[in-house]
Amino acid sequence: MKYDFTSVIDRTGKDSSAWENIPVPNAEIAEGFDRIPMWVADMNFQTAPSVCEAITKRLEHQVFGYFNPSEDYYNSIINWQKVRNGVEGLTKEAIGYENGVLGGVVAALQAFSAPGEAILVHSPTYTGFTSVLNNNGRRAVHTELKRDAEGIWRMDYEDMDKKIKENHIHLAIFCSPHNPSGRVWEREEIEAAMEVYRKNDCIVISDEIWSDLTLGNRQHIPTQTVSEDAKNRTIAMYAPTKTFNLAGLIGSYHIVYNQYLRDRMDKQTSLSHYNNMNILY
């Protein structure tokens, strides 16, 4: 299928956060300058025709009552993970719906940590992580990425280990690929990070929402695939919203293999009754 990456789409008057909001108080656009929104991860490309056609087909049914997630929903995720990421053995039981990746992160924070606890994150840090940690009374502990001689961002495993021990940390947020540096972690790097988490008995929230948007020959390595231990201590978060520019439709999912972690996540996400799938998803 050919995709349109050249047409200029006028999004004014369509309630677009990117285009209607300027996230700087009292900021104004000077005469002769255009507004170029680069402050939020929202693409200005049209959504793929196949997605729009599927939505249109469902709308033609004209009934939008309560519903159950279909087998096609689970099979689509299982097949996507197999074809894109080489994941074998994924079953529907390990898949859980989330209204958003950050919502899933919050559910994991509430399920596996208490207010006031320290949570390890890499720095530079995605502002969304900073916001949800602050809003939920958790304390972010930053372990800085370091540039090597070639200017490539690298994790500092010794610093990770030190910060975890000093702050008695048992829950970490891992971003893969990393936002905002853009690093697509290599298998050996993820293995080393997961070994640090294993030695310190840390549960890992792995945000992998950018996994489909890698360039060149870089291949995303799912955190849960690097070892059996990683598979059982990781709560992985995914979504099609970045890949297909669907942020306004809402919809993400987690993959959790470990039964104990899964039971805690499922219970936490059920408490507010907010976490219900849109019928168009």
C-alpha positions in Angstrom: 0.0 0.0 0.0 1.2 3.5 -0.8 1.0 6.1 1.9 0.6 9.8 1.5 3.5 11.6 3.2 3.4 14.8 1.1 0.0 16.3 1.3 -0.3 19.3 3.5 -3.3 18.8 5.9 -5.1 21.8 7.3 -6.0 20.9 10.8 -7.2 24.3 12.0 -10.6 24.3 13.5 -10.5 20.5 14.1 -9.8 20.7 17.9 -6.2 19.6 17.3 -4.1 20.0 20.5 -1.0 20.4 18.5 -2.3 23.2 16.3 -4.8 25.0 18.5 -2.6 25.1 21.7 0.7 26.8 22.3 2.2 25.2 25.4 4.0 28.5 26.4 2.0 31.0 28.5 1.3 34.3 26.7 3.3 33.2 23.7 2.3 34.9 20.4 3.2 34.2 16.8 5.0 37.1 15.2 3.7 38.6 12.0 5.2 36.8 9.0 5.9 33.6 10.9 4.0 30.3 10.6 3.0 28.0 13.5 5.0 24.8 13.3 3.9 22.5 16.2 6.7 20.3 17.3 5.8 20.1 21.0 3.7 16.9 21.0 4.0 13.5 19.3 1.2 14.0 16.8 1.9 13.5 13.1 0.4 15.7 10.3 0.0 12.7 8.0 -3.3 11.3 7.0 -4.2 8.0 8.8 -3.7 4.9 6.6 -6.8 4.2 4.3 -7.2 0.7 5.6 -7.7 2.1 9.2 -10.3 4.6 7.9 -12.1 2.0 5.9 -12.4 -0.3 8.9 -13.8 2.5 11.0 -16.3 3.4 8.2 -17.4 -0.2 7.9 -18.1 -0.4 11.6 -19.9 2.9 11.6 -22.3 1.6 8.9 -23.6 -1.0 11.5 -25.1 2.0 13.4 -25.3 0.2 16.7 -22.7 0.9 19.4 -23.8 -1.0 22.5 -21.7 -2.8 25.1 -19.3 -5.3 23.5 -16.6 -7.8 24.2 -13.1 -7.6 22.7 -13.0 -10.0 19.7 -10.6 -12.9 19.0 -9.5 -10.8 16.0 -8.3 -8.1 18.5 -6.1 -10.5 20.4 -4.9 -12.3 17.2 -4.0 -9.0 15.6 -1.7 -8.2 18.5 -0.2 -11.7 18.6 0.5 -11.7 14.9 1.9 -8.1 14.9 4.3 -9.0 17.7 5.4 -12.1 15.9 5.9 -10.5 12.5 7.4 -7.2 13.7 9.3 -8.3 16.8 9.8 -12.1 16.4 7.8 -12.8 19.6 6.8 -16.4 19.9 4.4 -18.0 22.4 2.3 -14.8 23.1 -1.2 -15.7 24.1 -4.4 -13.7 24.7 -4.1 -14.2 28.5 -1.0 -12.1 28.6 -2.6 -9.2 26.8 -4.6 -6.5 28.6 -6.3 -3.4 27.3 -5.1 0.1 28.5 -6.7 3.4 27.6 -3.2 4.8 27.2 0.4 3.9 27.8 0.7 6.5 30.6 -2.5 5.2 32.1 -0.9 1.8 32.2 2.2 3.2 33.8 0.1 4.8 36.5 -1.7 1.5 37.1 1.6 -0.2 37.5 2.9 2.5 39.8 -0.2 2.1 42.0 0.0 -1.7 42.0 3.6 -2.1 42.8 4.7 1.0 44.8 3.5 3.3 47.5 3.3 7.1 47.7 6.7 8.5 48.5 8.6 5.6 47.0 11.5 6.2 44.7 11.2 5.1 41.0 14.2 4.8 38.7 14.1 6.5 35.3 16.7 7.3 32.8 17.6 11.0 32.1 16.9 12.8 29.8 13.4 11.7 30.8 10.1 11.8 28.9 8.0 14.6 30.5 5.0 12.2 30.7 6.9 10.1 33.2 7.8 13.1 35.2 4.1 14.2 35.3 2.6 10.9 36.4 5.3 10.3 39.0 4.7 13.7 40.5 0.9 13.5 40.3 1.0 10.1 42.1 3.3 11.1 44.8 6.3 9.0 43.7 9.8 10.3 43.6 11.8 10.1 40.4 15.4 9.1 40.8 17.4 9.8 37.6 20.2 7.8 36.2 21.8 9.8 33.4 22.5 8.5 30.0 26.1 9.1 28.9 27.4 9.9 25.4 30.3 7.7 24.3 33.2 8.8 22.1 31.0 8.5 19.0 28.2 10.6 20.6 25.9 7.7 21.1 23.7 7.7 24.3 24.6 4.8 26.6 23.2 3.5 29.9 25.4 3.8 32.9 24.9 0.4 34.5 27.1 1.1 37.6 25.1 4.3 38.2 21.8 2.4 37.8 22.9 -0.1 40.4 24.2 2.6 42.8 21.0 4.6 42.6 18.8 1.6 43.1 20.7 0.5 46.2 21.0 4.0 47.7 17.2 4.7 47.3 15.9 1.2 48.0 14.2 1.1 44.6 12.1 -1.9 43.6 10.2 -0.4 40.6 11.8 1.1 37.5 10.5 2.7 34.3 12.5 1.6 31.2 11.8 3.3 27.8 12.6 1.3 24.7 13.2 2.8 22.2 14.2 5.7 24.5 12.3 8.9 24.5 13.6 11.6 24.1 17.1 10.5 23.0 15.8 8.2 20.2 18.1 5.4 21.1 17.1 2.0 19.8 18.7 -0.2 22.5 20.7 -3.2 21.3 20.1 -6.7 22.8 23.3 -6.6 24.8 22.3 -3.2 26.3 18.9 -4.5 27.4 20.4 -7.7 28.8 22.8 -5.6 30.9 20.0 -3.3 32.1 17.8 -6.3 33.0 20.6 -7.9 34.9 20.9 -4.8 37.1 17.1 -4.9 37.7 17.3 -8.7 38.5 20.1 -8.4 41.0 18.2 -5.7 42.8 14.8 -7.4 42.6 13.2 -4.5 40.6 9.9 -4.8 38.7 10.2 -3.1 35.3 7.6 -1.0 33.4 8.8 -1.1 29.8 7.3 1.6 27.6 7.7 0.4 24.0 5.3 2.6 22.3 7.9 3.8 19.8 8.9 0.2 18.8 7.5 0.4 15.3 9.2 3.6 14.4 12.8 2.6 14.0 15.0 3.8 11.1 17.4 2.0 8.8 18.3 -1.5 9.8 17.7 -1.0 13.5 15.5 -3.6 15.0 13.5 -3.2 18.2 14.2 -5.9 20.8 11.2 -6.4 23.2 12.5 -6.2 26.7 10.7 -9.4 27.7 12.5 -11.4 25.1 16.1 -11.0 26.4 15.8 -13.6 29.1 13.3 -15.7 31.0 13.8 -13.5 34.1 13.1 -10.4 32.0 9.9 -12.0 30.7 8.7 -12.5 34.2 9.6 -9.2 35.8 8.5 -6.9 33.0 5.2 -5.1 32.3 5.4 -4.0 28.7 3.3 -1.2 27.2 2.5 -0.9 23.5 0.1 1.1 21.4 -0.7 1.6 17.7 -1.4 5.3 18.2 2.1 6.5 17.4 2.6 4.0 14.6 -0.6 4.8 12.7 -1.2 8.4 14.1 -4.3 7.4 16.1 -3.8 9.4 19.3 -7.2 10.9 19.3 -8.9 7.4 19.1 -7.2 6.3 22.4 -6.1 2.7 22.9 -3.1 0.8 24.1 -2.3 -2.6 25.6 0.0 -4.2 28.0 1.8 -7.6 27.8 2.4 -9.3 31.1 3.5 -12.9 31.3 3.9 -13.4 35.0 0.6 -14.4 36.6 1.2 -12.5 39.9 2.1 -9.2 38.0 -0.9 -9.8 35.7 -3.4 -10.3 38.5 -2.2 -7.1 40.3 -2.4 -5.1 37.0 -5.8 -6.4 36.1 -7.1 -5.6 39.6 -5.6 -2.1 39.6 -7.0 -1.2 36.1 -10.4 -2.4 37.1 -10.8 -0.2 40.2 -11.8 3.1 38.6 -13.8 1.5 35.7 -12.1 4.0 33.4 -10.2 1.4 31.4 -12.8 0.3 28.9 -12.2 -0.1 25.2 -13.8 2.1 22.6 -15.8 0.0 20.2 -14.0 1.6 17.2 -10.6 0.3 18.6 
